[in-house]
Amino acid sequence: MSLKQSIHMMVVDDMTVSRGLIEQALDEIGVKNVQYESDPALALRKLAVKPVHLVLSDYHMPGMTGIGLLEALRTNRTTQRIGFILITGRPDKEILAQGQKLGMNNFLVKPFSTHQLRICIEKVVGPLG
């Protein structure tokens, strides 16, 4: 079984269009085990109960930023080892530095192509196959 068939991911983004674009790209790549959440606090609660291999999170969301979600994941024993990719339209150096300090595994700048998403994911988890 290839990694793209066995890996479990969660996409956290409050924007329906953004979630849809990520879903379409993951579908093209062949990743099937993906959960989608619009609320980072709800995503955090779900991940604490049932962790995934990798989280793809938007940065700018109401209530909690992607960096806030990363920090919460890293401080919880159950979720601290989940891979984390930040997706942002504003690759601000301070945001990226804070993410790296907290253990962000990679980041992707919007807009992105399916190929760019695949490369970004593979740098974290290895070849998807």
N, C-alpha and C positions, 0 to 999 in steps of 0.2 A: 504494500500500500504506500503510495507517495505521500509526502508531507502535506501537500495541498488537500488531500482527502482526510487526513487525520488531525490536522491542526484545528484548534478551537480559538475563535477570535471574538472580540466585542468591539463594535464601533460606537463611539459616544459622540454625538453631534446634535445640537438643538435644532439645526436647520434641515428641514425635510429634503430640500434639493441637494444639499451636500451629502446627506446620508444616502440618497438615491444614486448619486454619482459614484460614491465609494462602493455601494452595493453592486452597481453595474460593472465597475472595474474588477472587483473581487470575483464576480461571476465569470467574467472573461478569463481571469487567471485560473479559475476552476476551484476556488476555495468555497466550500459548501457550508461548513459549520460556523456560522456567524450569527451573533445576536446583535440587535440594533437598539440603542437607547438614546432618548432625547434629553434625559435628565441625569446629570452626572452623579447626584446624590443617590438616585435609585440604582444607577449602574454600580456604584460602590457597594451598596447593600447586596445586590445580586452577586457581585464578584466575591464578596466575603463568604457567601454561602456556597457558591460554585465557581471557583477560579477558572480562568481560561489561560491559554498559552500566551496570547498577545492582545493588547488593547490598542486600538487606533482612536485617538481622541483629538477633537477640535480644541483649539486654545480658548477662543472667546465664546463663553456660554454664560447664561444668567445663573447666579447663585454660586457657581464654582467654576473656576477656570480649569483648563486642561492641566496646568501646573498644580493647581490645588488638588485635582483628582490624583495626579501622580504622587504628590506628597502623602495623601491619605492612603494610597495603595502601599507605598513604601514603609509606612509606619504600622501597618497591620501584618502580623506574622503570617496569616493565611494568604495574603495577596502580595507580599513584598517581592516575590521573585517573578511576577508576571512581566513579560516583555511589554515595553511601552513606546509607542510612536506618537509624537505630537504632530498634528496637521494644522498649519497656520497660514493665513494670508499675509501675516506681518512677522517675518522672521527677525524680530528685534533681538539684538545681541544680548541684552539683559535677560530676556525671556529664555533664550536658548542656553545661556550660562546657568541660569537658575535650574532649568530642566536637567542639564548635565550634572549639576551638583547633586540633584535629587535622584539620579540614576536613570534618566531618560535614555533609552537605547538608540533612538534615531528620531529624525524629524523630516517632514515633507512640506514643501511650500506649495500653496494653492496658487494658480491652478496647476494640476499635474496630469500626466498621462497614465494609462494603465501600465505601461512599461516602467515608468518612474516609480509607481506604487509597488510593483513587483520587486524591483531592485531594492527599494527601501526595506521591504519586508524581509527579503532574502539576506540582507546584511545583518538582520537580527536573529532569524531562525534557521538560516541555511537554505540551500536549494529546495524550491517547492516541488520540483519534478514535473 
